[in-house]
Amino acid sequence: MDSSLAKVLIVDDDENICEVIKLYLESSGYATKISNDGKSAQNVFVEYKPDIVLLDIMLPQEDGIDVLKWIRKADNTPVIMLTAKGETFDKVLTLELGADDYIVKPFEPKELVARVKAVLRRANSENVSSQVLNFNGLKIDMGSYTVIYNEKDIKMPPKEFELLYYLANNKNKVFTREQLLCEVWGYDYPGDSRTVDVHVKRLREKLHEGNGWDIQTVWGVGYKFEVK
């Protein structure tokens, strides 16, 4: 997605942080809207229809976790969580709830812009192949970012889908967590490898592996999509 066409919703109760983020994003060609609390953020989201959301965890009225849950019920718009907390619990929780990435304050604005660019690039399906992968009971369509499992449409955030597609498109090949972070997230991811574990866990919960294929843990190495 061309950044000049991408709309970013910035949600943070710190007005100074919002203005700094806005300045850097707009200088990079993005359009922006700002919201300073969780409740108004939902209204702005509906009206503005952003291509990506930068969402602080600690917000007045409704916190970022609740807003993230609300967004995920609505659609799969990419979300990058902003948090002053560096604890693993916060990172893992937001990823389990469907966030595409997270960044811990204080952060370099240039790094945040790079994260936004990377997430949007990976989420954009307009310029990717329309290749469809078919396995027993499972259909993965890269062109429409859809997954059909046992004749049911399975909702997935973009990053979750991309991990599944990458593994399935390289069936029976083992990847380390670091390789998956690099290939799926599209850059040298500064977080820990737990990110991959969280996304694999969510995929397994949604797909209930079986039918001649599954996402296997290769102990001491990483993961593979095995077709028997």
C-alpha positions as CSV (number, residue, x, y, z in Angstrom):
1,M,0.0,0.0,0.0
2,D,1.4,3.4,-1.0
3,S,1.9,5.4,2.2
4,S,0.4,8.5,0.6
5,L,-2.9,6.7,0.6
6,A,-2.7,5.0,4.0
7,K,-4.7,6.4,6.9
8,V,-3.5,6.0,10.4
9,L,-5.6,6.4,13.6
10,I,-3.4,7.4,16.6
11,V,-5.0,6.6,19.9
12,D,-3.1,7.8,23.0
13,D,-4.1,10.0,25.9
14,D,-0.7,11.8,25.8
15,E,-1.3,14.7,23.4
16,N,2.5,15.4,23.0
17,I,3.2,11.8,22.0
18,C,0.3,12.0,19.5
19,E,1.6,15.2,17.9
20,V,5.1,13.7,17.6
21,I,3.8,10.6,15.9
22,K,1.5,12.6,13.7
23,L,4.4,14.8,12.6
24,Y,6.6,11.9,11.6
25,L,3.8,9.9,9.9
26,E,2.6,12.9,7.9
27,S,6.2,13.8,6.8
28,S,6.4,10.2,5.5
29,G,3.2,10.6,3.5
30,Y,0.6,9.1,5.8
31,A,-2.8,10.7,6.6
32,T,-3.6,10.8,10.4
33,K,-6.4,11.2,12.9
34,I,-5.9,11.4,16.6
35,S,-8.1,10.2,19.5
36,N,-7.2,10.6,23.2
37,D,-9.5,8.1,24.8
38,G,-10.9,4.6,24.1
39,K,-14.5,5.6,23.7
40,S,-14.0,8.3,21.1
41,A,-11.5,6.1,19.3
42,Q,-14.3,3.7,18.4
43,N,-16.3,6.5,16.9
44,V,-13.4,7.8,15.0
45,F,-12.5,4.3,13.8
46,V,-16.0,3.9,12.3
47,E,-16.0,7.3,10.6
48,Y,-12.4,7.5,9.5
49,K,-12.0,3.8,8.4
50,P,-8.2,3.8,9.0
51,D,-5.8,1.4,7.3
52,I,-3.9,0.9,10.5
53,V,-4.4,1.8,14.2
54,L,-1.7,2.8,16.7
55,L,-3.3,2.0,20.0
56,D,-2.0,2.8,23.5
57,I,-2.9,0.2,26.2
58,M,-3.5,2.7,29.1
59,L,-6.4,4.9,28.0
60,P,-9.2,6.7,29.9
61,Q,-12.9,5.6,29.6
62,E,-12.0,2.3,27.8
63,D,-8.5,0.9,27.8
64,G,-6.6,-0.3,24.8
65,I,-7.3,-3.9,25.4
66,D,-11.0,-3.3,25.3
67,V,-10.7,-1.2,22.1
68,L,-8.5,-3.9,20.5
69,K,-11.2,-6.5,21.3
70,W,-13.9,-4.2,19.8
71,I,-11.8,-3.7,16.6
72,R,-11.3,-7.4,16.2
73,K,-15.0,-8.0,16.4
74,A,-15.5,-5.4,13.6
75,D,-12.7,-6.4,11.1
76,N,-9.1,-7.2,10.6
77,T,-7.6,-3.7,10.4
78,P,-3.9,-4.0,11.5
79,V,-3.2,-2.7,15.0
80,I,0.1,-1.8,16.6
81,M,-0.1,-1.5,20.4
82,L,1.8,1.3,22.2
83,T,2.6,0.6,25.8
84,A,4.8,2.0,28.5
85,K,4.9,-1.5,30.0
86,G,7.6,-3.9,28.9
87,E,6.4,-6.9,30.7
88,T,6.0,-10.1,28.7
89,F,2.4,-10.5,29.9
90,D,1.2,-7.3,28.2
91,K,3.0,-8.2,24.9
92,V,1.7,-11.7,24.8
93,L,-1.9,-10.7,25.8
94,T,-2.2,-8.1,23.0
95,L,-0.8,-10.6,20.5
96,E,-3.3,-13.3,21.6
97,L,-6.1,-10.8,21.2
98,G,-5.1,-10.1,17.6
99,A,-2.7,-7.2,17.6
100,D,-0.3,-7.3,14.7
101,D,2.7,-5.8,16.5
102,Y,3.6,-3.8,19.7
103,I,6.2,-1.2,20.5
104,V,7.3,-0.2,24.0
105,K,7.6,3.4,25.1
106,P,9.8,5.3,24.9
107,F,10.5,4.5,21.2
108,E,12.2,6.2,18.3
109,P,9.6,7.8,16.0
110,K,11.5,6.6,13.0
111,E,11.3,3.0,14.3
112,L,7.5,3.4,14.7
113,V,7.2,4.7,11.1
114,A,9.2,1.7,10.0
115,R,6.9,-0.7,11.9
116,V,3.8,1.0,10.4
117,K,5.3,0.6,6.9
118,A,6.1,-3.0,7.5
119,V,2.7,-4.0,8.9
120,L,0.9,-2.2,6.1
121,R,3.1,-3.8,3.5
122,R,2.4,-7.3,4.9
123,A,-1.3,-6.6,5.3
124,N,-1.8,-5.3,1.8
125,S,-3.2,-8.1,-0.4
126,E,-3.6,-6.0,-3.5
127,N,-0.1,-6.7,-4.9
128,V,0.3,-10.3,-3.8
129,S,-0.4,-13.5,-5.7
130,S,-3.9,-14.9,-5.8
131,Q,-2.5,-18.3,-5.2
132,V,-4.8,-20.6,-3.3
133,L,-3.5,-23.5,-1.1
134,N,-5.7,-26.5,-0.7
135,F,-5.3,-29.2,1.9
136,N,-7.8,-31.7,3.2
137,G,-10.6,-29.5,4.7
138,L,-8.4,-26.4,4.5
139,K,-8.3,-23.6,1.9
140,I,-5.9,-20.7,2.2
141,D,-6.5,-17.9,-0.3
142,M,-3.7,-15.3,-0.4
143,G,-5.5,-13.1,-2.9
144,S,-8.5,-12.5,-0.5
145,Y,-6.7,-13.2,2.8
146,T,-9.4,-15.8,3.6
147,V,-9.2,-19.2,5.3
148,I,-11.9,-21.8,4.9
149,Y,-11.7,-24.7,7.3
150,N,-14.3,-27.5,7.2
151,E,-16.5,-25.2,5.0
152,K,-16.4,-22.4,7.6
153,D,-14.8,-19.0,7.1
154,I,-12.1,-18.5,9.8
155,K,-11.4,-15.0,10.8
156,M,-7.7,-14.1,11.3
157,P,-5.7,-10.9,11.7
158,P,-3.3,-10.3,8.8
159,K,-0.2,-11.4,10.6
160,E,-1.8,-14.7,11.8
161,F,-2.9,-15.4,8.2
162,E,0.5,-14.6,6.8
163,L,2.2,-17.0,9.2
164,L,-0.2,-19.8,8.2
165,Y,0.2,-19.1,4.5
166,Y,4.0,-19.0,4.8
167,L,4.2,-22.3,6.6
168,A,1.7,-24.0,4.4
169,N,3.3,-22.7,1.2
170,N,6.5,-24.3,2.4
171,K,5.0,-27.5,3.6
172,N,7.2,-30.0,5.4
173,K,10.0,-27.5,5.7
174,V,11.2,-26.6,9.2
175,F,11.7,-22.9,10.2
176,T,13.3,-21.5,13.3
177,R,11.3,-18.8,15.1
178,E,13.9,-16.2,14.0
179,Q,13.4,-17.2,10.4
180,L,9.6,-16.9,10.7
181,L,10.0,-13.5,12.4
182,C,12.1,-12.2,9.6
183,E,10.1,-13.7,6.7
184,V,6.5,-13.1,8.0
185,W,7.0,-9.8,9.9
186,G,9.2,-8.5,7.0
187,Y,12.0,-6.9,9.0
188,D,14.5,-7.7,11.8
189,Y,11.9,-8.0,14.5
190,P,13.2,-6.5,17.8
191,G,10.8,-8.6,20.0
192,D,11.4,-12.1,21.3
193,S,10.6,-15.4,19.7
194,R,7.5,-15.7,21.9
195,T,5.7,-13.8,19.2
196,V,5.8,-16.8,16.9
197,D,4.7,-19.1,19.7
198,V,1.6,-17.0,20.4
199,H,0.6,-16.9,16.8
200,V,1.0,-20.6,16.3
201,K,-1.1,-21.2,19.5
202,R,-3.9,-19.1,18.0
203,L,-3.7,-20.9,14.7
204,R,-4.0,-24.3,16.4
205,E,-6.9,-23.1,18.4
206,K,-8.8,-22.1,15.3
207,L,-7.9,-25.0,13.0
208,H,-7.9,-27.9,15.4
209,E,-5.1,-29.6,13.4
210,G,-5.7,-32.9,11.7
211,N,-7.1,-34.3,8.4
212,G,-3.6,-35.3,7.2
213,W,-1.9,-32.0,8.0
214,D,-0.9,-30.0,11.1
215,I,1.5,-27.3,12.4
216,Q,4.1,-29.3,14.2
217,T,6.6,-28.2,16.8
218,V,10.1,-29.4,16.0
219,W,11.7,-29.3,19.4
220,G,14.8,-27.3,19.7
221,V,14.3,-25.8,16.2
222,G,10.9,-24.3,15.4
223,Y,7.8,-25.2,13.4
224,K,6.7,-26.7,10.2
225,F,3.4,-27.3,8.4
226,E,3.5,-31.1,7.9
227,V,1.4,-32.8,5.3
228,K,1.3,-36.5,5.8
